[in-house]
């Protein structure tokens, strides 16, 4: 009777604890929803371009948090981000000044612009890098870089987390971006809020903020992480892998089944003899035996030994796991061998063909960041002009030239020999060969002429 009431008491206690946990989770969800400011009169916009985002602020925040966690814990998510960093913003990325009018190139001005840009990067080396900017953009779906004009050269920049740009009570539908009344694409200010208290700290003018966003239309205020389409697939793969590992543990849990002919007393005697022979077993009361590799068993005709191995159908499960990986690779836009770092499933020719779409993806990302980071380069030169280090019309004389990491690495010496033969046969020009090395042919011609004149003097 006492056991019955004790079990009832434990059941009631567990039930109450479970209900309390559910209530706490519901309250947390309600509070999280309640922190999102809502408009009393929705739909008051007459937007230029129309349309709204299909992902609200709460869903975007959940995707961002899941992406950050996966990048730290999931090897495939980490590899995707690492590949993008290496091929888009890896070694070899630089920006240099190029003349707007090649026939009137001021070499001294170009060198001064490049020197000032390097000073800016050196001053902000702990606060700004191309790799971190790209990583934040891919992982979070957007990146905010605040520009600070200071009393001395060089100026400073700082990153602003996306969580700190959020809607306020006065602007509940803004998602943290104040725009023109009739044009959602013309941003006026960014609302900077305290993430712990929800208090509005300041409204940052648009000219003081560099905002990069991806996976969003032009008339959407905020971007979405590149991992949004593969979050479920990554979770499915982890669950599949965990299931297979559990099957392996089950497969090795019981390895031998001994059948003893005779009465119960004989079975008990055999089991007790096995337990006593294994006196060093930490599980003293468990009747089991352990055999070393190469053990030879000798039994009588009354003992039947059967080796148990549950059928886990691992051979049938492997294609399922590879199918999930292929879905992740398709969502990330990279071939399978790049995602898994294993090229054994295809030969050299197939690998070269599969590399093509990824190369185009990396090229498009390079052009995207070149276009989005160009305002930062121009702002630095304008700040230098404000300090009198450059002429005020410097942006009318120079333009940025971006050099990105080489995507396809082949036999460079052999390729250049072919280019030299094509130039000699008047099929290619020297200018085209220079462009293939990501240099400006006009600048190279001017520098070569200057070096020749220097050598003659």
N, C-alpha and C positions, 0 to 999 in steps of 0.2 A: 504493500500500500504506500509505504514511504517513497519507493522508487517511482511510483505512478505520479504522485504529487510533485516530486522533484522534477520529473520530465515536463510536466505541465507548466511548472514555474519557469523553467529554462526556455520553453517554447514561447511563453508569453513575453519573457524578457527580450528574446531575440526579435520577436515581432514588433515590440515597441521601439527597439533600437533601429530596426529597418525603417519603420514609419518616420522616425525622427530624421534619419539620413535623407529619405525622400523629400521630406518637408524642407530641409536645409537646401537641397539642390534646387527645388522649385523656387525658393526665396532668392537664391543666387541668380537664377535665370530671370526672375522678375526684376530684380535690381539692375541686372545688366541691360535688360530691355528698357527699363525706366530711365537709365542714364542717357539714352538716345533722345535728343530733343526732337520734337515733332512740330510741324507747322499747323496752326489753327485753320489756315486757309490753303490747303494744298492745291497744286495745279494752277498757280497764279502766273506761271511763266508763259511767255510767248517766245519760245526759244528760236534763235536763228539756227536752223539745221534740224531742230526737233530731236526727239528721242531721249530715253533715259537709260541708265545702266541697269542691267539685269541682276547685278550683285549689289546688295545694300552694304552699309558701313559695317554692320555686325558680321555678316558673312565674309566680307573682305578681311576683317580682323582675324576671324577664325582661320581662314586660309593662310594668312600671313604667319600666325603662330604655328600652325601645323608645318608649314614649309620650313620655318626656322628650326623646328625640332628635328625634322627629317634630315635636313642638311647636316646636323650634328650627329645623328645616330644611324641613318640609313646609308649604306655604302654606295648604292646606286644613285641616290639623290646627290650625295656628295660628289660623285664622279661626274654627273651631268654639269654641276656648277663649276667643277674644276676644269672640265674640257672647255667650257665657254670662256672662262678666265684666261686659259692658256692661249687659245686660238684667237681671241678677240682683243684682249688687253694684256697679253703676255709680253715677253722680251721682244724688243724691236718697235714698240709703240712710241711714237714721238710726233710732235707737231712743230712745224717750223714756218717762218714767214716766207711768203712768196710774193713777188711783185704783181700788182694788178695789171700793169702795162709792161710786158716783158721787154719791149724795146727801150724802156726808160727805167731800167732796174738800178736802184740805189743799193749797192752791195753793203755799204756801211750801215744804212738804215736797217737792212735785213738782219745783219749781225747783231745790231743793238736790240732789236725786237726779240731775237732768240735768246740773248743774254738776260734780258729782263724777265722773260718767261721762265727761264731756268732759276732765276733768283726767287720768283714767286713759288715755284714748285719746291725749292729747297727750304724756304721759310715755312711752308705748310706741309712738309713731308709727313708729319705725325697726324695731320688732320684731313688730308686729301690725297688720294691716289686714284688713278684711272681704274685700277683693279677693284678697289672697294666701291667706287661709284657704280661700276657695272654689276658687281656682286649684289649690292643692295637693290638695284633695279630689278634684276632677275628674281631674286629671292622674295622681295616684298612687293614687287609689281610697280614700284615707284621709288624715287629717291629725291630728297629735298636737300639742296646745298644752299646755305645762307651766305650771302656776300657782305663782308664788313669793310667799309671804307674807313681807313685809319688816318691819323695825323702824320704818319711817316710811312715811307716805302719799306717793304712791300705790303700789300693788303692781306687780310686773313679771310679764310672761309671755314665753315663748320657744317657738319651734317646735322640734320634735324630728323628725328624718327617720325615715321608716318603717324604713329599714335598721337603725337603732339599737335598734329594739324587736324582739327575736328570742328564740328558744327557748334555754334553757341546758341544761347537762348534767343538772342536777337535775330540770328540767321539759322534757323533749324534745318532748312533744306539745302544749305550751302555745302555740306560735307567738308567744311573747313576752307573753302575757296570762294571768296567774294568776287562776283563777276559783274559785268555791265548789265543793266536791267533787261535789255533785249538781246543780249549776245552772251551765251554761256561760255564761249571760247575766248572772250576777252577778260582776263583775270585782273582784278584790281588789287586784292590783298589776300593774305593767308592768315587764318586765325590760329594763333599759337596758344594752346591750352596746357594747363597743368594736369598730367595724367592721373595724379593721385587725388586731387581735390575737384577736378573738373572746372577750375576757375580759368577764365579767359585772361591770359597774361598780356597779350598785345596783338595788334593787327599788323602783320609785316607787309610792307608795300611790295608789290609784284616785282619791281625792279631790283629788290634786294634778295630775291629768291630764285634759284634755278631748280625747276621741277621737271624731272624725267619720269615718264609713265609709259607702260607697255600693256599689250593685250587690252586695249581700250580704243574706242572710236574717238575722233577729234572732239565731239560734243559730249564726251564723258569726262567728269572731273578727275576721277582717280583711276589708277591702273590696278591690274590683277597679276598675281605671281605666275610665273611660267609653270609652276608645279600644280596649279589648280586642276588641270586635266588629268594628272597622274597620281593624285593623292590616294584615291581609292585603289588604283592598281598596285601601288607600293604597299598599301596595307594588306591587300589580298595576297601578295607574294610573301610577305612576312608570315601571315597566317598559314599559308600553304607550307612554307619551310618549317614552321613550328610543328605542324601536323606530321610531317615526314620525320622530323627528329624524335617526336614522341613515339612514332611507330618503330623507330630503331631501338629505343629504350624498351618498348614492349617486346620486341623481337628477341632481345637478349635477357629478358627477365627470368625466364625458365628455359633451361637448355636441355634438361634430361628428365625423362619420366620412367621410373623404375616400377615394373609390375612384378610383384612377388606372389608366387603361387603358395597357397596354404591358408590357414586360418588367421583370424585377427591377431592372435598371440605372436605368430611368426612375423607378421608385418610390423607389429609394435617393436619386437626385438630387433629387427633389421634397422628400423628408423632410429632406435635408441643407440644402437651400435654406431651408426653413422654420425649422430650428434656427439657422442663421447669421443670419437676419433678426431673430431674437429674442435678440440678444446680451446684453441686460440681464436675462435670465431667471436668477434665483438657482439654478435647477436646470439648470445648463449642459448636462449630458449628456442631459437628457430632451428628446426630440423632440416638442415641443408648441407650439402657437401661442395667443396671447391676442388677443382682439378687443375693441375698445372698443364702447360702446353706439352703435348707428347705423352700424356698419361695413358697407360694400358690397363684396361679393366678385364678382370677374370671373374666370371660368374658361373653358377651351376645352371642346369637345365630348368630349374624352378624360377629363375629370374629372367625377366624380359625387359630389355632396355630400348626405349624409343626416344630419339632426339627430336625435340619440338622446335619448330621455327615458323611462327605465324606468317602467313602470306600477306605481305603488305602491298603487293602490286606496284613496287617502286618503278619498274620499267614502264608501266602505264602512266604513272604520275609525272614522270620527267617531261613529256611533251606538254602537259598542262602548265608546268612551271615555266617552260620556255615560251609558251604562248603568252603568258602574263608579262614576261620580260620583253617580248616583241611589242606588246601594247604600250609598255612604258617607253621603249625606244621610239615608237611612232609618235607618242605624245610629246617627247622631248625633241624630236626632229633629228635624231642621230641614229646611225646604223647600229645593229646589235653588237658588233665587235667593239665599238667604241663604248657602249654602255657597260658591257661585261668585261672589257679588257681581254677578250679571248677571241682570236681570229682563226681558231682551229676548225670552225664550221664551214669555212669557204677557202678557196684557193686564192692565189695572188691576184688573178684577173678579176675575180668576183669582188674581192676586197677593194680594188681600185674603182670598180664601177659603183659599189655601194658608198664610196667616199665622196662621190660627186654631189649628192644633195646636201650632205653635211657641209661641204666646202661653200656651197652657195648660201647656206644658212649663216655660216660664220661671216661671210662677206656682207650679207645684209645687216648683220648686227654691227659690223665695223662701220658701215656707212651711217647706221642709225646713231651711234654714239658720236661719230664725227660731226653730224648735223646738230645733235643736241648739246654737245660741249663747245661748239663754236662760239656761242654767246659768252661763255666763261673766258675764252681766249681774248675776245674783243673787249670784255670788261677790264681785264688786266692791262691791256694796252691803253685803254682810256684812262685808267687810274695813273699809269705812268705818264701819260700826256698831261694830266692834271698837276703832277709834280714837276713838270717841265723837263722830264727825261726824254720825251719824244715830241715830235711836232703834233699840233692839235688835229691836223688832217691825216694822221697816220693811217686810219682805217680806209682812207681813199687811195692810199698808195700800196698797202700790203693786204694780203689775204692768207688765211691759214692753209697749210699743206700737211695732210695727215699721212703718216707712214705706219702701217700696221704689221703685225707679225706675219711671216710668210706661211701660207696655209698648206701648200703642197711642197714638200721637200724632196726633190729628185737629185739627179747628178748635175750640179750647177756648172761644173767645168765643161761637161759635154754639151749642155744647153747653150752656153755662151759660145762655144766653137761653132755650133749650128747657126747662131745669130750672126756671127762674124762672116760665115760663108754666105748667108742671105744678104748681108749688107754689101759684100763684095760683088755679088751677082745682081745688085741693084733691085732686089725684091723687097728688102726692108731698108728703112732709113736709120741713121744713127739716132735721130730723135725718138723713134719708136723703141729702139733697144734701151735708151735711157728711161723711157716711160715704163718699160717692163721691170726695171729695177726700182720703181717708185720714186724717181727723181725727176725734177723739172728740166727738160732739155735746154731751155733758154738760160736758166741759171747756171747749168753746167757749162754751156758754151761761153758765158761771160766769165766764169771763174777760170776756165781753161785759157781764155785769151789773156786774162790778168796774170795768171801764173807764167804764161809764155813771155809776157812783157817784162815781168820781174826777173825771169831767168836771163833774158837778153841784156837787161841793165846790169 
